[in-house]
Amino acid sequence: MEKIAENEIVKIATMYYEEGMTQSEIARKRGVSRSLISKIIVEAKRDGIVEIVINSSSVYTAKLERELEEKYQLKNAIVIDTFNLNKDEIKKIASQQAGLYLKKIAPRYKKIGLSWGNSLRGLVDSFPYTNHQEATILPLIGGLSDDYFDIQSNQLSYDLARKMRAKAKYLYSPALVSNPLIREELSNNNAIQSILEAGKEVDLALIGISSLDQESNMRRLGFLSEEDATELKGHNAVGVINSRFFNQEGKEVDSEINKNVIGLNLEELRKIPAIMTVVYGDQKVEAIRAALESELLNIIVTTDTITEGLLGEEY
């Protein structure tokens, strides 16, 4: 290409970027080919004559989202800007964003499974009413106790199905029992087994994730004693998903509590095409990283500070 004077390059770039003219219009105006105009525009950016500046407060979080998606090969990441927000505000905004995103993608999925926990309660509460009658919503784990019923999988499934005008199924079983023999006996019950098998076939799983130190819900409900916590730490557990404790490699640890869970295990969860979580709390970074690296998650709604921790030395 014959060398073009810089003032001509600036003029063409101005016509394209500031005046909104098409490349064809500029070519006619300047009496040259459209391909030449295209090359000039590309070179103007390459040589720094033109710099694209996106003037939006979302630039930083959008950058974090793309880097998170690329690093962990995610279907999607939504990152919340937490600047000047308190914990309650962060929880509210994260729940709202998760609810809106779920509404957007829900029509793609016919079978949706839920785990349990406070973050999923927030998601379901924030989910807008819609019409997705073709869907079936079902739990991925049994119930925990009469206390805190609102964060249990059956209740969450019912509430989400009601908001979607969808069908709901229920798992009439405890999530945790006292020994593996009872777990095996209950899991072989036809009614329980049918829901567990249906859970393996969901298209989208909604799960919560917690760190070992932070798992207060199970302690409050009496399912995790100090002895259990000590045993889990001895097995290098870093987090819990669907009441299954896992290590830094995302593998279930060989603990008594994992042997007594009635619900999908981590290998069964990994086979589900889409697994979404909403997570906040900087103490969970290690658990989230292990889950991401072991492909236990592929859709995440989280905070900028957690994302920076997951991206590591770059931040």
N, C-alpha and C positions, 0 to 999 in steps of 0.2 A: 504494500500500500504506500502510495506517495505520501511524503510527510505533509501533514496538515498543520497550518499555523495554529498556535495555541488559542488565539482569540476566536478562531473559527470553531474550534472544539468547544470552547466555553459557550459560544452562541448556540451551537447545536444542543449542548447539554441543557442550557436554559430553556430552549424551546420544548425539549422533551420532558424534563423534570418539573419545571416551574410553570410552563404555559400549558402543559398537558397535551401537546400535539403528538400525533402518532408518528412512527418512523416513516411511513409512506407520505404523510403530509409534509414532513420536514424535507424528505428527498425531493419532492416536487418543488418546494419553495427554494431549495438550494441548488436545484438542477443537477443532482447526482443520483446514484442508485440507492435503493433502500438498503442493500447489503453493506454499502459503504457507511451509511448512517449508523447501522447496527454495530459495525466495528468501532466507529468513533465513540459511541456511547460506552461500549465495553472498555475501551482503552482509557476513557476519561475516569472511570471508576478505578481501573488498575493503577493508573498513574497518580491517583490521589487528587485529581482536579475536582471530582465529585465524591462526596462522602455522604452515605445514607445514614441519617440519624432518626431513630424512632423515638418520638417524643411522647412517652407514656410511662406512667408509674409502674406498669406491668413488665417493663423491659427486663428487670432483674430476675423476677420470678419465672418469666418465660425462658430465660437463659438457663436457669436452674432446672426447669422441667425438661428441656431438650437434653441437657447433659446427663440428667438422671435416666431418661429414657434410653439414651445411647449406651451409657455405662452398663446398665442392667438389662438391656433389651426388653423394655417394657412396652405394653400396648399403649399405655398413657400414664402420665404423671401430672398431678395438679398440685402446685406449691402455693401455700398461703404466706403472704407477707405479714410477719408478726410485729413489725416495728410499732412501738407504742401501744401494743395490745396486752391486756392482762390475760390470765389463764382462761377465765370464763369467756372472754371475747374470742380467744383463739379457738376454743372448743365450739362455740356457736358458728363461727365463720367456716371452720373445717367441716362441720356437720352439714351446713347449708350447701357448700360447694359439692360435697359428696352426694347429697340428695339430688341436686340439680343434674349432676353428671349421670347418676343412676337413671333418672327419668329420661335422659337423652338416649342412653344405650339400651334400656330395658326392652324396647320392641324387638331387639335382635335375639332375645333369649326367651325360650319357652319354659325352661325349668331353672328356678333360682333357689339356691340353698343358703341358709344363714347359720352362722355359729352363734355366739352370745357375747354380751359385754356392754359396757357403757358407751363405747364409741359407736357400736351398731345401733344402740338405742337412740343416740343423737342423729344418726343417719336416717333411721326410719321416721323419727319425729319430724325431720326436715324435708322428707320426701313429699313433693306436691301430689295432690290427688290427680289421678289420671285414669285412663281406660285401657287396660291390658288384659282383657278377659281370657286370652289364650294361654296365659302363663299359669304355672303351678309353683307355689312357694312352699318350701319344706325345710325342716330343721336338719342340721348336720350333726347334732349331738343331743343327748337327752337333757332332762331338766336337772336343776341343782338343788332347789329346796323351795318351800313355800315363801321364804323370804326373797326379796329382790326379784319377784316374778317378772317384773317389767323388763329386765335385761336378759331373760332366758330365751332360748331359741324358739320354743313353741309360741310364746307370746309375741316375739318379734316377727315370726312368720305370719301369725294371725293379723297383726297390725299392718304389715306391709301388703299382704294380700287384700285387706280391706281397702287400702289406699289405691291399689291397682285395679280393684274390682276383679281380682283373680281368685283362683282356687287355692286352698291351703290344705296341707297335710300335717299331721302331728306325730311326734315320737313319744309314746307314753312309756317312758323309761327314765330312770335316773341317769345322770351323766357319769357319775362315779359310784362304784360299789366297793364293798370291803375286801373282796378277793377275786382272783381270776376265775374261779369256778362259778361264782354267781354271775360274773360278766358273761361267761360262755353260755350259761343256761339261759339268761335273758336274751342274749343276742340270737339264740336259736329259736326263740319264740316267733311264730309266723308273722304276727302283726308288727313286731319290732324289726324283724329281719327285712320285711318288705320295704319299710321306710329307709333303713340303712342302705339297702340295695338301690333304692330310688335316689338316695343322696349321691351315690357314686355316678349317677347319670346326669346330674345337673350340668347346665351349660355355663352357669355363672355362680360362683361362690362368694358370699360376703362374709369376711372374717375379721376378727379383731386380733391384735398382737400385743403382747406385753413382755416386759423384761422379767427376769426371775425375782429381782429385788422389789419390783413394783406390783407384783401380782397380789394385790390386797383383796380383791373380790373373793378369790378362793379362800383366803384366810378368814375373811369375815363370815363366809358361809360355812366354815368349819371343815373344808375339804383339804386344806393344806396346813399341816402342823409345822412347828419349828423343826421337828425331826425330819419331816419330809423335805423341807427347804434345805436342811443340812445335807441330806442324802443327794438331792439334786445338784447342789453345788459340788459335791464330791464327784459327780458324773460330768462336771463341766457344762451344766445346763446354762443357757444364756437367755432363753425366751420360751414363750408358750403360745401356741395357736390351737384353737379348738380343744383346749385342756390337754394338749400333748406337749410335753416339755422336750426341747431340742437343744443340741449343742451348736458350736460355731460352724459346723459343716451342714447344719440344717437337718441332722439325723436325730430321730427320737432316742433319748437316753434310756439306758436299761435300768429303769427305776420301777418300784412297786406301783407308784401312782399311775404311770403310763399303762400298766398292765390291767388297770381296773376301770378304764374309760369305755363307755358305750357311745360310740360316735365314730365318724370317719377318722382314720389315721392319716399321717402326713403323706405317705406314699399314695394313698387314695385321693387326697386333695390335689397332689401334683398332676394328676391325670385330668383334672377339670380344666377345660380350655381357658376360661377367664376367672381369675381370682383377684378380688378387689378388697382393699382395706382402707380405712381412714384412721390415721394415727397421729397423735401429738404427744409431747412429753420427751424432752431431750434425753432422758435416761434410757430410752428405748433404742437408741441408735445401734448398739451392738446386736440386739435381737433382730431388728429390721434388716441390718446388713446380712446377717446369716440367712434370713428368709429370702432375701433378694438373690443372693449368690447361689442358693440352692433351688431357685425357681419355684418357691412357694408363693410368690406374688407376681402379678404382671400388670396390675392397675393400682396406683397408690395416690391417695390424697393426704398430704402431709404439710409440714411447716418448712420455712426457709432454713431455720437453724438445724433441723434434723437433716435436711437435704445437704447442707454444707458439711455436716458430719459424715454423711454417706459418700460424698464426693472426695473426702479426704484432704490430702495435702494441697490440692488446688485452691482450697479455701482456708 
